[in-house]
Amino acid sequence: METPDYARFVQECIAADTVDDHILSEDQFYGVYLSWCALQTQTPGPCESFWAAMSEQGIHERRANDHRRIRPGLRMTGPAALDYILASQPSLV
């Protein structure tokens, strides 16, 4: 397995959305990344490297009122998003 290309991950799996209610939590964002790595047969990079790469890609966290780390205005898309959703919501299957 090779180390993932973070820019490619963003291009294939993350979409900007102007709808205010689209927010990716830290867990969702990292979860779709892990799904993408599995589908690409790539070894996920360390968390610290992933978040540093997301910052370099212009994706910055904000703190919600309940102190969760979120990325507003973003949504997940593509096959990795479907894989993540089905894995995290087994009742949908």
C-alpha positions as CSV (number, residue, x, y, z in Angstrom):
1,M,0.0,0.0,0.0
2,E,1.2,3.5,-0.7
3,T,0.8,6.7,1.2
4,P,-2.3,8.6,0.2
5,D,-2.4,11.7,-1.9
6,Y,-4.3,14.2,0.3
7,A,-5.1,16.6,-2.6
8,R,-6.6,13.8,-4.6
9,F,-8.7,12.8,-1.6
10,V,-10.1,16.3,-1.3
11,Q,-10.8,16.4,-5.0
12,E,-12.6,13.1,-5.1
13,C,-14.4,13.1,-1.8
14,I,-15.1,16.7,-0.5
15,A,-17.3,19.2,-2.1
16,A,-18.0,22.8,-1.2
17,D,-21.7,23.5,-0.5
18,T,-23.3,26.9,0.0
19,V,-26.1,25.4,2.1
20,D,-25.5,26.4,5.7
21,D,-26.7,23.1,7.2
22,H,-24.0,21.1,5.4
23,I,-21.3,20.6,8.0
24,L,-18.7,17.8,8.3
25,S,-17.7,16.9,11.8
26,E,-14.2,15.9,12.5
27,D,-15.2,12.2,12.8
28,Q,-17.1,12.3,9.5
29,F,-14.3,14.0,7.7
30,Y,-11.7,11.6,8.9
31,G,-14.1,8.6,8.4
32,V,-14.6,9.3,4.8
33,Y,-10.8,9.7,4.4
34,L,-10.3,6.2,6.0
35,S,-13.0,4.8,3.6
36,W,-11.2,6.5,0.6
37,C,-7.9,5.0,1.7
38,A,-9.5,1.5,1.9
39,L,-11.0,1.8,-1.5
40,Q,-7.7,3.0,-3.0
41,T,-5.8,0.3,-1.1
42,Q,-3.6,3.0,0.5
43,T,-2.4,3.2,4.0
44,P,-3.9,6.1,5.9
45,G,-1.4,8.7,7.0
46,P,-1.2,9.6,10.7
47,C,-3.9,11.9,12.0
48,E,-1.5,14.8,12.6
49,S,-0.3,14.6,8.9
50,F,-3.9,14.4,7.7
51,W,-5.1,17.5,9.5
52,A,-1.9,19.4,8.6
53,A,-2.6,18.5,4.9
54,M,-6.2,19.6,5.2
55,S,-5.0,22.9,6.5
56,E,-2.6,23.2,3.6
57,Q,-5.6,22.5,1.3
58,G,-7.4,25.5,2.8
59,I,-9.8,23.4,4.9
60,H,-9.8,24.8,8.4
61,E,-11.7,23.7,11.4
62,R,-14.1,25.8,13.4
63,R,-15.5,25.2,16.9
64,A,-19.2,24.6,17.2
65,N,-21.1,26.0,20.2
66,D,-20.8,22.6,21.8
67,H,-17.0,22.7,21.2
68,R,-17.0,20.1,18.5
69,R,-14.5,20.6,15.6
70,I,-16.4,21.1,12.4
71,R,-15.9,22.1,8.8
72,P,-19.0,24.0,7.7
73,G,-19.9,24.4,4.1
74,L,-18.5,21.1,3.1
75,R,-20.1,17.7,2.2
76,M,-18.7,14.3,1.4
77,T,-19.2,12.9,-2.1
78,G,-18.3,9.9,-4.2
79,P,-17.8,6.2,-3.6
80,A,-15.9,6.8,-0.4
81,A,-18.8,8.8,1.0
82,L,-21.2,6.0,0.3
83,D,-18.8,3.5,1.8
84,Y,-18.5,5.6,5.0
85,I,-22.2,6.2,5.3
86,L,-23.1,2.5,4.9
87,A,-20.3,1.5,7.3
88,S,-21.4,4.0,10.0
89,Q,-25.2,3.4,9.5
90,P,-25.6,-0.4,9.2
91,S,-29.4,0.0,9.6
92,L,-29.5,1.5,6.1
93,V,-28.3,-1.7,4.5
